């Protein structure tokens, strides 16, 4: 009986190895057949357009258009970058550029404002997070990538650009003319209110960690009892900066964030390594303009920091990792390869993070942070006093 069972198992394993391998080969062949058929379909369509379109069209223009459409069909952040658009990726992290001063993204196929940058033409004109940009200088943004829209919005200081905005609650499009300026981003600003320190982070640039570290050490030297950290309308920036800033608050070996992709090499866990600079109570201010690196810091503190509270409104929900892959002609593919997850496993992408206490701001005009009209800051002051 045992002999029969062993022979059966051996036979089953033989069948699995031989015929299972054959099934994998068949699946691969089927996949290749489908790919070739779809490529034939693309070539047929390409030839029809070339032979029948009313004007003569260059092959390169058609191929670029097809690549652009292919990447746009994936998600809001994947894109095909023509050679001249590649440089747009490097501008945000330098801390100075010429333009109108707002972070944009593609949301539901529409160019949408993530947040205006404080003290810039966009901010002064009352641009709000969530505004949908329908036209730029009379040109429809339908089908535009984020990079193409950014290129139209940027320009020499003193020149003007007119945008048509669709705003939630407004019946008609709002036309706004902006005069471009030099956008200088000072990413760290601070104030002191009695025993409370206040720090506003407007971005995560290369110089942010050094500037923030200096202020936190100063607050410690002055024996301040609590901290209000303001990330409102902070659209994010560099991942490594978000990691470093998180380490200023967390003890060693705490999970800050992790990425998860289809390939193992794109799945990484980031842990704190050093002794924290600040260990006293923290209140975080966030809103719908807090995105990307801001949400990484929010998640790290929310899941790890013991004396912590968050106030404001739900964050934007940008939690994906893009890789720029150069192509042979100088163009590139910006491709989403992974998503960010908070230490407790919450996917940021498309979800955002809810604060502990929701406080909304009213009014059409932008409210100056820490001003009399800033109800979120007032609530933070009230709560931090209870915590200390």
Number of C-alpha atoms within 10 A of each C-alpha: 6 7 8 9 10 11 12 12 12 12 12 11 13 12 12 13 12 10 12 13 12 12 13 11 12 12 12 12 12 12 12 12 12 12 12 12 12 12 12 12 12 13 12 12 12 15 13 11 15 16 12 9 10 8 9 10 12 9 12 9 10 14 12 15 12 15 16 20 16 13 20 19 12 12 15 19 20 25 25 25 27 18 13 10 15 19 11 14 12 8 12 17 17 12 17 13 19 17 27 27 27 23 22 22 22 22 17 9 16 19 26 22 22 29 28 27 24 20 14 21 22 23 19 16 17 14 23 23 21 21 21 25 23 20 19 19 15 11 12 13 20 12 14 17 25 21 22 15 18 20 14 13 21 20 19 13 15 13 12 17 19 16 21 22 24 19 17 10 6 9 8 11 15 14 16 15 15 21 18 22 20 18 20 15 20 17 19 20 14 16 14 13 10 8 14 20 23 22 19 22 21 24 29 26 23 16 15 21 20 12 14 20 15 10 18 20 13 13 22 16 9 11 12 18 19 24 27 24 19 29 27 24 28 30 28 28 19 16 17 15 20 26 20 18 21 24 25 20 22 25 20 13 13 18 19 27 25 21 20 19 16 10 9 8 11 15 15 14 13 15 20 22 15 14 14 15 15 19 18 17 19 27 23 25 26 30 28 23 27 31 32 28 26 28 30 27 26 26 24 26 25 21 16 17 18 13 16 18 21 23 23 26 24 20 29 28 20 27 23 23 21 16 14 17 12 14 12 6 8 11 16 19 20 19 19 19 19 21 20 26 23 24 22 15 12 14 21 23 19 13 14 23 26 18 20 15 15 15 19 13 14 11 7 9 12 18 16 11 15 16 10 10 15 16 18 22 23 13 16 24 19 11 15 20 13 7 15 15
